[in-house]
């Protein structure tokens, strides 16, 4: 006979631990979807949070959407099951836009508009099961939070509960000589250092993967991501060496070719002509191996 799991009178948010009514749709404080805690309660175990962070326009939404789609298609011998229909929204949006030769819209800065994904993931021949929560955070919100901490409390709470992080960096801009990707990634790593540090002076154990996005613009980054990072992201490289025990560099690309058009106001708009994912799974597999 089937048993029904009764929800308690109030449930703590998975991210900020604020008590909410069981029928609440989003947390009253941080706006994280309460479906996350409902699913975690049903599973009777704490999920593992992997945060994907990076500057605005670096490609976080496309990368995460492509990663989730590849996992659900059993790429890399993975089995992935979305826990709740809301978890499919991000990959559905990304794949639909790319199929129409468009990039998905920018992630809004409003927290209640972010996409959250909760997946059960395992290797086909493996025994360990991962309950992974991966949110799609807006780059502008991340920039505001590192500039003025506690502007977005949900970001700090989320990172504080994260088991690891993937930091996305625009390799194309870095290869062109701009210091912006290096400086912004340095700020994010410094912020992570403050969040993850438990004792002064102690190196950070949480794994951090630095993903060189848009690597199709600079193919040499695929040949040797570490050498590329040491040359073009030297500040980030040095901080990783000094403060993080587990870090690695990866090159990734989602789009094989771009075309350009104009909108009604004459702005140049890039269009993905075809999708050619490369290096998408490797950072994720590395993170899992370190958890």
JOWO-V180415 format. One record per residue. N is the residue number from 1. OMEGA is omega in whole degrees, -180 to 180 (* if undefined). Layout:
n->N omega->OMEGA
n->N omega->OMEGA
This chain:
n->1 omega->-177
n->2 omega->177
n->3 omega->180
n->4 omega->179
n->5 omega->-178
n->6 omega->179
n->7 omega->179
n->8 omega->-177
n->9 omega->175
n->10 omega->-177
n->11 omega->179
n->12 omega->176
n->13 omega->-180
n->14 omega->-174
n->15 omega->-174
n->16 omega->177
n->17 omega->174
n->18 omega->180
n->19 omega->180
n->20 omega->175
n->21 omega->-178
n->22 omega->-178
n->23 omega->179
n->24 omega->179
n->25 omega->178
n->26 omega->178
n->27 omega->-178
n->28 omega->-178
n->29 omega->-174
n->30 omega->176
n->31 omega->173
n->32 omega->-178
n->33 omega->180
n->34 omega->175
n->35 omega->178
n->36 omega->-178
n->37 omega->176
n->38 omega->180
n->39 omega->179
n->40 omega->180
n->41 omega->178
n->42 omega->-179
n->43 omega->-179
n->44 omega->173
n->45 omega->-179
n->46 omega->176
n->47 omega->178
n->48 omega->-178
n->49 omega->172
n->50 omega->-177
n->51 omega->177
n->52 omega->-172
n->53 omega->180
n->54 omega->-178
n->55 omega->175
n->56 omega->178
n->57 omega->179
n->58 omega->178
n->59 omega->-178
n->60 omega->-177
n->61 omega->-180
n->62 omega->-179
n->63 omega->-177
n->64 omega->178
n->65 omega->179
n->66 omega->179
n->67 omega->-180
n->68 omega->180
n->69 omega->179
n->70 omega->179
n->71 omega->-180
n->72 omega->176
n->73 omega->175
n->74 omega->174
n->75 omega->178
n->76 omega->178
n->77 omega->178
n->78 omega->167
n->79 omega->-179
n->80 omega->-179
n->81 omega->177
n->82 omega->180
n->83 omega->-177
n->84 omega->-177
n->85 omega->-179
n->86 omega->-179
n->87 omega->-178
n->88 omega->-173
n->89 omega->-176
n->90 omega->-178
n->91 omega->177
n->92 omega->180
n->93 omega->-176
n->94 omega->-177
n->95 omega->179
n->96 omega->179
n->97 omega->-180
n->98 omega->178
n->99 omega->178
n->100 omega->-180
n->101 omega->175
n->102 omega->171
n->103 omega->179
n->104 omega->180
n->105 omega->179
n->106 omega->177
n->107 omega->180
n->108 omega->177
n->109 omega->178
n->110 omega->-175
n->111 omega->-177
n->112 omega->178
n->113 omega->-179
n->114 omega->174
n->115 omega->176
n->116 omega->179
n->117 omega->178
n->118 omega->-175
n->119 omega->167
n->120 omega->-173
n->121 omega->177
n->122 omega->170
n->123 omega->-178
n->124 omega->-178
n->125 omega->180
n->126 omega->-179
n->127 omega->-177
n->128 omega->179
n->129 omega->180
n->130 omega->170
n->131 omega->-172
n->132 omega->174
n->133 omega->-178
n->134 omega->179
n->135 omega->175
n->136 omega->-176
n->137 omega->179
n->138 omega->179
n->139 omega->179
n->140 omega->178
n->141 omega->177
n->142 omega->179
n->143 omega->179
n->144 omega->-178
n->145 omega->-179
n->146 omega->177
n->147 omega->-180
n->148 omega->-178
n->149 omega->-179
n->150 omega->171
n->151 omega->175
n->152 omega->-177
n->153 omega->-180
n->154 omega->-179
n->155 omega->179
n->156 omega->179
n->157 omega->-179
n->158 omega->-179
n->159 omega->179
n->160 omega->-180
n->161 omega->-177
n->162 omega->176
n->163 omega->180
n->164 omega->-178
n->165 omega->170
n->166 omega->-179
n->167 omega->-178
n->168 omega->-179
n->169 omega->180
n->170 omega->-177
n->171 omega->-178
n->172 omega->180
n->173 omega->179
n->174 omega->-179
n->175 omega->179
n->176 omega->176
n->177 omega->180
n->178 omega->177
n->179 omega->-175
n->180 omega->180
n->181 omega->-180
n->182 omega->-178
n->183 omega->-178
n->184 omega->177
n->185 omega->177
n->186 omega->178
n->187 omega->180
n->188 omega->178
n->189 omega->177
n->190 omega->177
n->191 omega->177
n->192 omega->178
n->193 omega->179
n->194 omega->-179
n->195 omega->-174
n->196 omega->-175
n->197 omega->179
n->198 omega->177
n->199 omega->180
n->200 omega->177
n->201 omega->-179
n->202 omega->179
n->203 omega->-176
n->204 omega->180
n->205 omega->-178
n->206 omega->-179
n->207 omega->178
n->208 omega->176
n->209 omega->178
n->210 omega->-175
n->211 omega->178
n->212 omega->-176
n->213 omega->-179
n->214 omega->-176
n->215 omega->177
n->216 omega->177
n->217 omega->-178
n->218 omega->-174
n->219 omega->-180
n->220 omega->178
n->221 omega->176
n->222 omega->-178
n->223 omega->-179
n->224 omega->-178
n->225 omega->-179
n->226 omega->179
n->227 omega->178
n->228 omega->-179
n->229 omega->-180
n->230 omega->-179
n->231 omega->-171
n->232 omega->180
n->233 omega->-171
n->234 omega->179
n->235 omega->177
n->236 omega->179
n->237 omega->-177
n->238 omega->179
n->239 omega->177
n->240 omega->180
n->241 omega->-174
n->242 omega->-167
n->243 omega->-173
n->244 omega->180
n->245 omega->-177
n->246 omega->178
n->247 omega->178
n->248 omega->-180
n->249 omega->-178
n->250 omega->173
n->251 omega->-177
n->252 omega->177
n->253 omega->180
n->254 omega->-172
n->255 omega->-179
n->256 omega->-179
n->257 omega->-180
n->258 omega->169
n->259 omega->-177
n->260 omega->177
n->261 omega->180
n->262 omega->174
n->263 omega->-176
n->264 omega->-179
n->265 omega->178
n->266 omega->178
n->267 omega->179
n->268 omega->-178
n->269 omega->176
n->270 omega->178
n->271 omega->176
n->272 omega->-177
n->273 omega->172
n->274 omega->-177
n->275 omega->180
n->276 omega->-176
n->277 omega->179
n->278 omega->178
n->279 omega->-177
n->280 omega->-175
n->281 omega->-172
n->282 omega->178
n->283 omega->-180
n->284 omega->178
n->285 omega->180
n->286 omega->178
n->287 omega->-180
n->288 omega->-179
n->289 omega->-178
n->290 omega->-178
n->291 omega->*
